[in-house]
Amino acid sequence: MNTPARPRRKRHPHDDAPDTSRQFQRIAELPPCPEREALYREVVCAWIPMADRLARTFRDRGEALEDLEQVAALGLVKAVHRYDPGRGRPFESYAVPTIVGEVKRHFRDHMWGLHVPRRTQELRNRVRASARQLSFRLDDRGPSVAQLAEHSGLTEDEVKTGLEALDSYSTLSLNAELPGADGDYSLLDTLGSPEPGFDRVVDREAVRSPLRALPERERHILYLRYFHGMTQSRIAAQLGISQMHVSRLLNRACERVRAEIGETVPPDTAATATTRREPQTAEARG
């Protein structure tokens, strides 16, 4: 004896899933006009309870519920304007993924404390999901990188990237106390300060060639003036020339170096860039 087939039950919509097929059909028939915009608003207001319900599923994730509801409402508006009833697809099945996608996009683009590439965010989510699933099967030590890779279908390098991104969702204050610091050592204390010596190295390399192109006597005068700290009068006495002549040679040498490097290096740097002491020549002594 054949058992008669049970009649299929008609799915009853939820309380927040109203029947707006008539409005959508009328919207499809109308060109852009005030009546069409009014129908859009009517449909949005009818489906707002469903959008709010979907928003509540994302609460307790660091974002205010009111903000989530606004994002979900934005997704609902997009779904209402893009929905095509002619495809025969119920509006609810189109609106739900649109609203959920809008909320997830909000978390992805606005809730990260650091800018993280989308691929890295996806790896983070897959690694986190695998870690949660494996935590119910393994001991208290938690899954290893190899186990996470096998479970998630990722490579071990991708798992490591996802694990690193787990700590990038929110930022840590620079005033946060480091573990074991007893309150007198914060993250700010671990940061370095600008090193002026780096700029000095760059400046010296910039003037190296122009200094080598100077006459030997001018290089020697620069060395005595800026490396030995000798005054112009002492240099003049040592070389047997006038102080005015020393001043002219110094100015001429510095101007030539600045012209070669486009005046991007301070004059004192141009004069002190050579570290090799030049021998005093007969020309310099004369």
C-alpha positions in Angstrom: 0.0 0.0 0.0 1.5 3.3 -1.1 1.6 6.1 1.4 0.1 9.2 0.0 2.6 12.0 -0.3 2.4 14.7 2.3 1.3 18.1 0.9 4.2 20.6 1.0 3.6 23.2 3.7 3.6 26.8 2.6 6.4 28.6 4.2 5.1 31.3 6.5 7.1 34.5 6.5 8.6 35.7 9.7 7.2 38.6 11.5 9.9 40.8 10.1 9.4 39.5 6.5 6.3 41.2 5.2 4.8 40.6 1.8 5.7 43.5 -0.4 5.4 41.8 -3.8 2.7 44.2 -4.9 4.9 47.2 -4.2 7.8 45.7 -6.1 5.7 44.8 -9.0 4.4 48.4 -9.2 8.0 49.7 -8.8 9.0 47.6 -11.8 6.2 49.1 -13.9 7.0 52.8 -13.1 9.6 55.1 -14.5 11.6 57.3 -12.1 8.9 59.4 -10.5 7.7 60.6 -7.0 5.3 57.6 -6.8 8.2 55.2 -7.3 10.3 56.9 -4.6 7.4 56.7 -2.2 7.0 53.0 -2.9 10.7 52.5 -2.2 10.3 54.2 1.2 7.3 52.1 2.0 9.2 48.9 1.2 12.2 50.0 3.2 10.1 50.8 6.3 8.3 47.4 6.0 11.6 45.5 6.0 13.5 47.5 8.6 12.6 45.0 11.4 14.4 42.3 9.5 17.5 44.5 9.0 17.6 45.3 12.7 17.4 41.6 13.5 20.3 40.9 11.2 22.3 43.7 12.8 21.8 42.3 16.3 23.5 39.1 15.2 26.7 41.1 15.0 26.5 42.8 18.4 29.2 42.4 21.1 31.9 42.7 18.5 33.2 46.1 19.5 30.7 48.3 17.5 27.6 50.0 18.9 24.3 48.4 18.0 22.9 51.7 16.8 25.7 52.0 14.3 25.2 48.4 13.1 21.5 49.0 12.6 22.4 52.0 10.4 24.7 50.0 8.3 22.1 47.2 8.0 19.5 49.8 7.0 21.9 51.0 4.3 22.3 47.5 3.0 18.5 47.2 3.0 18.1 50.4 0.9 20.6 49.0 -1.6 18.8 45.7 -1.8 15.4 47.4 -2.3 16.8 49.6 -5.2 18.6 46.7 -6.9 16.0 44.0 -6.5 14.4 42.7 -9.7 11.1 40.9 -9.1 11.2 39.6 -12.7 13.9 37.1 -11.8 11.4 35.2 -9.7 13.6 35.3 -6.7 12.0 36.2 -3.3 13.1 39.5 -2.0 14.1 38.0 1.4 16.6 35.6 -0.2 18.2 38.6 -2.0 18.1 41.1 0.8 19.6 39.0 3.6 23.0 38.4 1.9 23.1 42.0 0.8 22.5 43.3 4.3 24.9 40.8 5.9 27.5 41.6 3.3 27.2 45.4 4.1 27.7 44.8 7.8 30.7 42.5 7.2 32.1 45.1 4.9 31.7 47.7 7.6 33.7 45.6 10.0 36.4 44.9 7.4 36.8 48.5 6.3 36.2 50.5 9.5 36.8 48.4 12.5 40.4 47.4 12.1 42.9 49.5 14.1 45.5 49.0 11.4 45.2 48.8 7.7 45.3 45.2 6.8 45.0 43.9 3.2 41.8 42.1 2.4 43.6 38.8 1.7 45.2 39.0 5.1 41.8 39.6 6.7 40.4 36.6 4.9 43.3 34.5 6.2 42.7 35.7 9.7 39.0 34.7 9.5 39.8 31.2 8.2 42.5 30.7 10.8 40.3 31.9 13.6 37.5 29.6 12.5 39.8 26.6 12.2 41.3 27.3 15.6 37.9 27.4 17.2 36.8 24.2 15.7 40.1 22.4 16.6 40.0 23.7 20.2 37.1 21.3 20.9 39.1 18.3 19.7 42.6 19.0 21.0 44.0 19.5 24.5 44.6 22.8 26.3 47.7 23.5 24.3 45.7 24.5 21.3 46.3 23.6 17.6 49.7 23.9 16.0 50.5 25.8 12.8 50.7 22.5 10.9 47.3 21.3 12.3 45.7 24.7 11.4 47.1 24.5 7.9 45.8 21.0 7.4 42.3 21.8 8.8 41.9 25.1 6.9 43.5 24.0 3.6 46.1 26.8 3.8 49.8 26.7 3.7 51.8 27.1 6.9 53.0 30.5 5.8 49.4 31.6 5.2 48.4 30.4 8.6 51.3 32.3 10.2 50.1 35.5 8.4 46.5 34.9 9.6 47.8 34.4 13.2 49.7 37.6 13.1 46.6 39.4 11.8 44.7 38.2 14.9 46.4 40.9 16.9 45.9 43.7 14.3 42.1 44.1 14.8 42.7 46.7 17.6 45.6 48.8 18.5 47.5 48.9 21.8 48.2 52.2 23.6 51.8 53.3 23.7 51.3 53.9 27.4 50.3 50.3 28.0 52.4 48.6 30.6 54.6 45.8 29.3 54.3 42.4 31.1 56.6 42.1 34.0 57.5 45.8 34.0 56.0 46.6 37.4 54.4 49.8 36.1 57.6 51.6 35.3 58.1 50.5 31.7 55.6 51.0 28.8 55.5 50.3 25.1 56.5 53.9 24.5 59.9 53.2 26.2 60.7 50.6 23.6 60.5 53.0 20.7 63.6 54.5 19.3 64.2 58.2 18.5 65.4 59.7 15.2 69.1 59.2 14.7 70.8 62.4 13.3 73.8 60.4 12.5 72.0 58.8 9.6 71.4 62.1 7.9 75.0 63.0 8.5 76.1 59.9 6.6 73.9 60.8 3.7 75.3 64.3 3.7 78.9 63.1 3.8 78.4 60.8 0.9 76.8 63.6 -1.1 79.9 65.9 -0.7 82.5 63.2 -1.1 83.1 63.6 -4.8 82.9 67.5 -4.8 85.5 67.6 -2.0 87.9 65.3 -3.8 87.7 67.6 -6.8 88.9 70.7 -4.8 92.5 71.8 -5.1 94.7 70.2 -2.4 95.3 73.4 -0.5 91.6 74.2 -0.2 91.0 70.7 1.1 93.7 71.2 3.6 92.3 74.5 4.8 88.9 73.0 5.2 90.3 70.2 7.2 92.2 72.6 9.6 89.2 74.8 10.0 86.4 72.3 10.5 88.2 69.2 11.9 90.9 70.8 14.0 88.7 73.8 14.9 91.5 76.3 14.1 90.7 79.9 13.5 91.4 81.6 10.3 94.2 83.6 11.8 95.9 80.4 13.1 95.5 78.8 9.7 97.0 81.8 8.0 99.9 81.8 10.4 100.6 78.1 9.9 100.4 78.4 6.1 102.2 81.8 5.8 99.3 83.6 4.1 97.0 86.3 5.1 93.8 85.7 7.1 91.8 87.4 4.3 93.3 85.0 1.8 92.2 82.1 4.1 88.7 83.5 4.3 88.5 83.8 0.5 89.7 80.2 0.0 87.2 78.8 2.5 84.3 80.7 0.9 85.4 79.6 -2.5 85.7 76.0 -1.5 82.3 75.9 0.2 80.6 77.6 -2.7 82.0 75.1 -5.2 80.9 72.2 -3.1 77.4 73.7 -2.6 77.1 74.3 -6.3 78.0 70.7 -7.1 75.4 69.2 -4.7 72.7 71.7 -5.5 72.9 73.4 -2.0 71.0 70.6 -0.4 73.7 70.1 2.3 74.5 72.8 5.0 77.7 74.6 4.4 79.4 73.2 7.6 78.6 69.7 6.5 80.2 70.3 3.1 83.3 71.6 4.8 83.6 68.8 7.3 82.7 65.8 5.1 86.3 64.7 4.6 87.8 62.6 7.3 91.2 62.1 5.8 93.8 64.7 6.9 95.4 66.2 3.9 99.2 66.7 4.0 100.5 70.2 3.9 102.0 70.9 0.6 104.6 73.4 -0.6 101.8 75.4 -2.3 99.8 75.5 1.0 102.9 76.6 2.9 103.6 79.3 0.4 
